C-alpha cells in the first residue's frame, strides 16, 4: 500500500472514517485525520482518548476499508405491517 492512498483518504472533505487492515489481520479504525501521521516508511496511528498507539509499515498495510457510521442497520424485514 502506498502512503498516497492513505493520504487521499485522510484529506477527503468531509472526512469519512475508514479502517486500516494489516497483513496480520489487525484492524485500526481511523475516526479522525488528526490521529494519523504519515512517515517515510510507516504510518503512525494514535488511539483516541488513550495513550495507545501503533506504527505500521506501509508494506504491511493490506487494505483500506470504509467504516460504517457506527449505527446498526434498520430494516423492515420480519416486521408485520397492519
Number of C-alpha atoms within 10 A of each C-alpha: 13 11 16 10 10 19 14 9 17 22 11 11 7 7 12 17 18 21 17 21 17 18 12 9 12 11 16 17 18 22 18 15 17 11 14 20 14 15 12 8 12 17 18 14 21 20 16 14 6 7 7 9 13 11 15 14 15 18 12 14 22 16 15 18 13 14 14 12 11 6 6 7 7 6 7 7 6 6 7 6 5 3
